[in-house]
Amino acid sequence: MVGSVFEHSPWIAEVTWLKRPFDGLDELHRMLCDAVRRAGEEKQLELICAHPDLVGRAALAGTLTSSSTAEQSSAGLDKLRSNEVTTFQRYNQAYRERFGFPFVICARLNKKEAMLKAFPIRLQNSRAQEIKVALEEIYKIAYFRLQDIVAAER
């Protein structure tokens, strides 16, 4: 059930599930994030790379996961003007060229303006800093997705 919490990375839930029972949502989230932290850089990069670009090809083609679609919509990314789409795509390309993975930010906590301001700031980071930042953003995304699962079960 929680396999979809981390984008296209069910291995995290599989590894963590062996450690059940969990004392609530917060502990489950902490254990899932710990599994990522212990996985090593190669698996961490696979997780980061599993995320779609903001306003990228998958979003424009309508092939995002339902969670990613809802998250990008919540940030207003489904209502961009053509010049804004171009700006996101330009930043995505610069970011991928610099770091080798997609720009990840928790869309539920950021609107398009904040995201556009974050790109140039984060492009100044080192690759190691950006891996850490991307993972922290992924942990936030996962927490919201866990909350959604719990709410749907009620």
C-alpha positions as CSV (number, residue, x, y, z in Angstrom):
1,M,0.0,0.0,0.0
2,V,2.8,2.5,0.7
3,G,4.9,1.3,-2.3
4,S,3.9,4.4,-4.3
5,V,4.9,6.9,-1.6
6,F,8.4,7.2,-3.2
7,E,8.1,7.8,-7.0
8,H,8.6,4.6,-8.9
9,S,10.7,3.2,-6.0
10,P,8.7,0.4,-4.3
11,W,12.0,-1.1,-3.0
12,I,11.9,1.5,-0.1
13,A,8.6,0.2,1.2
14,E,9.6,-3.4,0.7
15,V,12.8,-3.0,2.8
16,T,11.0,-1.0,5.5
17,W,8.0,-3.3,5.7
18,L,10.2,-6.0,7.2
19,K,10.6,-3.7,10.3
20,R,6.9,-3.5,11.1
21,P,4.9,-2.9,13.2
22,F,5.2,0.9,13.3
23,D,4.0,3.2,16.0
24,G,2.1,5.5,13.7
25,L,2.6,7.5,10.6
26,D,5.5,9.5,11.8
27,E,7.5,6.4,12.7
28,L,6.7,4.8,9.4
29,H,7.8,7.9,7.5
30,R,11.1,8.0,9.6
31,M,11.8,4.4,8.9
32,L,11.1,4.8,5.1
33,C,13.5,7.8,5.0
34,D,16.1,5.9,7.0
35,A,15.9,3.1,4.4
36,V,16.8,5.7,1.7
37,R,19.6,7.2,3.8
38,R,21.1,3.7,4.4
39,A,20.8,2.7,0.7
40,G,23.8,4.5,-0.5
41,E,24.4,7.2,-3.1
42,E,23.7,4.9,-6.2
43,K,20.2,4.0,-5.0
44,Q,19.6,7.5,-3.8
45,L,20.4,8.9,-7.2
46,E,18.0,6.3,-8.8
47,L,15.3,7.6,-6.5
48,I,16.0,11.2,-7.4
49,C,16.0,10.3,-11.1
50,A,12.7,8.5,-10.8
51,H,11.1,11.9,-10.3
52,P,9.7,13.8,-13.3
53,D,10.8,17.2,-14.4
54,L,8.5,20.0,-13.3
55,V,6.4,20.9,-16.4
56,G,8.4,18.3,-18.3
57,R,7.6,16.0,-21.2
58,A,5.6,13.6,-18.9
59,A,3.5,16.4,-17.5
60,L,2.8,17.9,-20.9
61,A,1.9,14.4,-22.3
62,G,-0.3,13.6,-19.3
63,T,1.8,10.5,-18.3
64,L,2.7,11.5,-14.7
65,T,1.7,9.3,-11.8
66,S,-1.6,10.4,-10.3
67,S,0.3,11.7,-7.3
68,S,2.7,13.8,-9.3
69,T,-0.2,15.1,-11.5
70,A,-2.1,16.3,-8.4
71,E,1.0,17.7,-6.8
72,Q,2.0,19.7,-9.8
73,S,-1.6,20.9,-10.2
74,S,-1.7,22.0,-6.6
75,A,1.3,24.3,-7.3
76,G,-0.5,25.8,-10.4
77,L,1.9,24.1,-12.9
78,D,-1.1,22.9,-15.0
79,K,-2.1,26.5,-15.7
80,L,1.1,28.0,-17.0
81,R,1.4,30.5,-19.9
82,S,3.6,29.4,-22.7
83,N,6.4,31.7,-21.7
84,E,6.3,30.1,-18.2
85,V,6.5,26.6,-19.6
86,T,9.5,27.7,-21.6
87,T,11.2,29.1,-18.5
88,F,10.6,25.9,-16.5
89,Q,12.0,23.8,-19.4
90,R,15.1,26.1,-19.7
91,Y,15.7,25.7,-15.9
92,N,15.1,22.0,-16.0
93,Q,17.7,21.6,-18.8
94,A,20.3,23.7,-17.0
95,Y,19.7,21.8,-13.8
96,R,20.0,18.4,-15.4
97,E,23.2,19.5,-17.3
98,R,24.7,20.7,-14.0
99,F,23.7,17.8,-11.7
100,G,22.7,14.9,-13.9
101,F,19.3,14.5,-12.3
102,P,15.9,16.3,-12.2
103,F,15.1,19.3,-10.0
104,V,13.0,18.0,-7.1
105,I,10.9,20.3,-4.9
106,C,7.8,19.6,-2.8
107,A,5.1,21.1,-5.0
108,R,2.6,21.0,-2.1
109,L,4.7,23.5,-0.2
110,N,5.7,25.7,-3.1
111,K,3.8,27.5,-5.8
112,K,5.3,28.2,-9.3
113,E,6.8,31.5,-8.2
114,A,8.7,29.9,-5.4
115,M,9.9,27.1,-7.7
116,L,11.1,29.6,-10.3
117,K,13.0,31.5,-7.6
118,A,14.5,28.3,-6.2
119,F,16.1,27.2,-9.5
120,P,18.8,29.8,-9.8
121,I,19.6,29.5,-6.1
122,R,19.9,25.8,-6.2
123,L,21.9,25.9,-9.4
124,Q,24.7,27.5,-7.3
125,N,24.9,24.4,-5.0
126,S,27.5,21.7,-5.3
127,R,26.3,18.3,-6.6
128,A,26.6,16.8,-3.1
129,Q,24.5,19.7,-1.6
130,E,21.9,19.2,-4.3
131,I,21.7,15.5,-3.7
132,K,21.0,16.2,0.0
133,V,18.4,19.0,-0.9
134,A,16.6,16.7,-3.4
135,L,16.4,13.9,-0.9
136,E,15.0,16.2,1.8
137,E,12.4,17.4,-0.7
138,I,11.5,13.8,-1.5
139,Y,11.1,13.0,2.2
140,K,8.5,15.9,2.4
141,I,6.7,14.6,-0.7
142,A,6.6,11.1,0.8
143,Y,5.1,12.4,4.0
144,F,2.3,14.1,2.2
145,R,1.6,11.0,0.2
146,L,1.5,8.9,3.3
147,Q,-1.0,11.3,4.8
148,D,-3.1,10.9,1.6
149,I,-3.1,7.1,2.0
150,V,-4.1,7.3,5.7
151,A,-6.9,9.8,4.8
152,A,-8.2,7.5,2.0
153,E,-8.4,4.6,4.5
154,R,-10.6,6.4,6.9
